[in-house]
Amino acid sequence: MNSKKKWVAYLVRCSDSSLYCGISNDLKKRLIEHNSGKGAKYTRSRRPVVLVGVSPELTKSDALKLEYKIKQLPADRKIADLTRKEAEKRISGHLQS
């Protein structure tokens, strides 16, 4: 059994319409943490949060790099860039198969 956990970068929309980007190796648990006030300091006062985008599974290093890149983008491009990365990964996977 492979004990190495897979990571994802994710994007949530907060109750004030702002976006928050993070990474996790257990997205369901992380969303529960955000919505219970035990997640990131940024989201604690902006609950509830709603998942609006998630990357494909990545290594932790790649998830951190993608998170950093997304945080540098203007808000209107964050969702598009995250979902574009997902589409590129699927296309790349099909070409390699």
C-alpha positions in Angstrom: 0.0 0.0 0.0 1.3 3.4 -0.9 1.5 5.5 2.3 2.5 8.7 0.4 -0.5 11.0 0.5 -1.5 13.0 -2.5 -2.0 16.8 -2.2 -4.3 19.2 -3.9 -4.4 23.0 -4.2 -8.0 24.3 -3.6 -9.9 27.5 -3.9 -12.8 28.5 -1.7 -15.2 31.5 -1.9 -15.7 33.1 1.5 -19.0 34.7 2.7 -17.7 38.1 1.8 -17.1 36.9 -1.8 -13.3 36.9 -1.4 -11.2 33.9 -2.5 -8.9 31.8 -0.3 -6.3 29.4 -1.8 -4.7 26.6 0.2 -3.4 23.0 0.0 -4.4 19.8 1.7 -3.9 16.1 1.7 -7.5 15.6 3.1 -9.7 18.2 1.4 -13.0 17.1 3.0 -11.5 17.4 6.5 -9.9 20.8 5.6 -13.2 22.2 4.4 -14.9 21.1 7.6 -12.1 22.9 9.5 -12.6 26.1 7.5 -16.3 26.1 8.2 -16.0 25.3 11.9 -13.6 28.2 12.5 -10.6 25.9 13.0 -9.1 26.5 9.5 -6.9 29.4 8.3 -7.1 32.6 10.2 -8.3 34.4 7.0 -11.4 32.2 6.7 -12.4 32.2 10.4 -14.3 35.5 10.1 -15.5 34.8 6.6 -17.6 31.7 7.1 -19.1 29.8 5.5 -16.7 28.9 2.7 -17.7 27.1 -0.5 -15.3 25.1 -2.6 -15.0 26.6 -6.1 -12.0 24.8 -7.6 -9.5 22.0 -6.9 -6.4 20.8 -8.7 -5.7 17.3 -9.6 -3.6 15.3 -7.1 -0.1 16.6 -6.9 3.0 16.1 -4.8 3.2 18.4 -1.8 5.9 20.4 -3.5 3.9 20.8 -6.7 0.8 21.8 -4.6 2.7 24.4 -2.8 4.1 25.8 -6.0 0.6 25.9 -7.6 -0.8 27.6 -4.5 1.9 30.3 -4.6 1.3 30.9 -8.3 -2.5 31.2 -7.8 -2.1 33.6 -4.9 -0.1 35.9 -7.3 -3.0 36.1 -9.8 -5.7 38.7 -9.8 -9.0 37.3 -8.2 -10.8 37.0 -11.6 -8.1 34.7 -13.0 -7.7 32.4 -10.0 -10.5 30.0 -10.7 -9.7 29.9 -14.4 -6.1 29.1 -13.8 -6.7 26.4 -11.3 -9.2 24.6 -13.6 -6.9 25.1 -16.6 -4.2 23.3 -14.7 -6.6 20.5 -14.1 -7.5 20.3 -17.8 -3.8 20.4 -18.8 -3.1 17.5 -16.4 -5.9 15.4 -17.9 -4.8 16.0 -21.4 -1.1 15.3 -20.5 -2.2 12.0 -18.8 -4.1 10.9 -21.9 -1.1 11.7 -24.2 1.2 9.6 -22.0 -1.1 6.6 -21.8 
